[in-house]
Amino acid sequence: MNVQGSIFDDENVINIPLLNGEMDYYPKFFSEQESNALMQALRASLDWKQESMKLYGKDILFPRLMAWYGDAGSNYSFSGRNYTPVPWTTELLEIRNRLTPLCGKTFNSVLANLYRNGNDAMGWHADDEPELGPHPIIASVNFGATRKFRLRYKNNHQLTYELPLSHGSLLVMKGTLQEFWEHQIPKTKKVLSERINLTFRHITP
């Protein structure tokens, strides 16, 4: 589908300045119609898998489904695993092209996460792997159920911030955010439906 008609203007931007970090939140970056169509297309077309990580010598399944897409050579490593990207789908390319002029960055890869319900989650982490380079710009696109996005300052866990990421929204993380902050998607019993999150990145080979 064509997403060039997405809702966007300066009034839709919420700038969130944090200590040693910055985020821009666009709660209605995609229209309701676009969001519904993209959610359905991504759910059906992406190669979803339940990956695992090594913990104390055992393989522990991630509590969500994942897929890694991007340009050839944009390999990514985290939690002790190496991931080779699958070629872009039409929908992922259209979303990426919509983000490029806004973010001033040509993203060469995207990590897709499918949260099947509130039992699926993402633990505390920062997107600070060496291949992302210093001060990475990461664009996080969200479809489906609204989930809480929590942040905590690395050197002071009492310093926190919480933001509900809604259907069709975009969160752009930038500056030194990844250097000084961690983030998570916690489990919740209040959410029964699915959520798809796409985090677009630029990998330096």
N, C-alpha and C positions, 0 to 999 in steps of 0.2 A: 504494500500500500504506500501511497505518497504521504509523507508527513510534513511537507513543506508549508502547509497551511496551519501549523501548530500555533496555539495562542501564545503570544509573547510580546510584552512591551515593558518599559521601565517600571510601570506601576505594579507589575507582578513580581518584582524582585524584593526579597527581604535579605538585607545584608546583616550578617551575624558576626560582629567582631569579637574575638576571644583573645585572651592573654596568649600571645605568641601563636596566633593562628587566625584564619578567616574562612568564612563560608558564605556562599550566596544561595538562597533558597527560592525556587520558583514553584509555588504550590500548584499552579495550573499550567505547566509548560506544554502539556498536550491536552487537547479537548477531551471531553468525556467519550465521544464517539471514537476518536483516534485511540484513546487509551484502551477501550474495550476491544477494538480490533487487534491492536498490537499484542495485548495480553493473550488473546486467543491464538494468534499466529505464532508467537514465541513459545507458548506452551506446547504447541503441536509440532513445531519444526526443529527446535534445538535438540541436540544430542545429550539429553540429561543423564547424568550418572551420579551414583553415590560414591564419592571418593573417600579415601581414608588417610590417616596419618599414623606415624610410628610414635608410640608413647610407651616408654619402659619396655621396649622390645616387642610390643603387641600392636597389631593394626586396629585402630579405633576409627569407626565410621563417622564421617562428618554428619551432624544432624540437619541435613538439607541436601538437595540435589544441585549439581554444578555442571557447567559447560564453559569451555575456554575457546574463544574465537579470535582471529586476528590475521595480520600479515605473516607471511612466511618469515621465520627467524625471530619472531617476537615470543620466544620461550619465557616461561615464568616459573619461579621456584618459591614455594612457601610450605611451611610445616613439614619440611624434609622431603617434599615431593617435587618433581620436575614436570611441567605441563607444556605440551606442544600444541599450538593453536590449530583448530579446524578452520578452513576458509570461511570468510564472512558469508552470512545469509543476506538476502535482499533487505529484510526488515532491519537487521543490525546495521547495514551500510547506510540506509536511509536515516536512521536515528543518529548515527555518527556524523553524517553530513550536516544534520541539523545543529549539532553541538559545536562543530568546528569554528564557525564565525563568532559564536558567542564566547567560547573559551579561549580563542586565539591559539588553539593547539590542534594538531592533527593526531588524533589517537590511532595507534596501530594495533590495539588489542582491547578485548573486553572480557571480563569475568562475569558470567551469568550465574545467579543463585536462585533456586526455586525453594521457597519456604512453603511446605505443603499444608501446614497449619501452625498454630501457636507453639506446638512442641518442637518445631524446627527453629534453630537459632544460630547466632554467630557470636563466638566468645570475644573477649577483649583482645584487641590487636591494633597495630598501626600499619598502614600501607607504606612501609619505609624500607623495602627491600632494595639492595644496591642497584638493580637494573632499572628501577624507577627514577634514579637520579635524585639530586637535591631539590627540595621544595617542589614535589610533583603536583600537577593539577590533575585531580581525579573527579570525573563527572559521574554522579550516581543517579540513575533513572529508575523510577519505581512504578510498578503496575500491580493492581490487585489490592489486597487487604492493607489497611494502614497499620504500620508497625512503629514502635518507639525506637528511635535512634539515640543512643546514649553515648556521651563522651566523658572522659575523665582525664585530668591533667596527670602526666606520667609521674611527676615529682610531688604531687599532692592529690591523693585520691578523694579528698574532701571537696575539691574544686571540680564540679560536674556541670554538664549541660544536657538537656533532653529536648528532642524535636520529633514530633510525629510525622513520618513520611507517608504522604497520601498518594492515592491513585493518580497517575499522570504527572507526578511531580519530578523535579530535578534539583539535586543538591550538588553544588560545585565546591569541593574542598581544595584549598590552595594555600600559598605562603608556607609558613613553617608549621602548619597544623600537624602533619604526620610526625614531625620531629618531637613535638612537645605533648601531643594528645594521643590517647587510645580511644577506640570506639567499639561498640557492640550492638547486636540486635538480641535482646533478651527473650527468653521464653515467656509465654503468656497463656493463660487459660481462657482469655476473653476473645481470642481470635480462632475461628474455625476454618476460614477460607484461605486460599492460596495467595501468595505474593511472589512476584518476580522482581529481582533487583539486578540492574546492569551497571557495573562500574567500568567505565572507559578509562584507559590508561595509555601512556606512551612508554614502551619498553625500549631501553637502549641495549642493543646486542653486546 
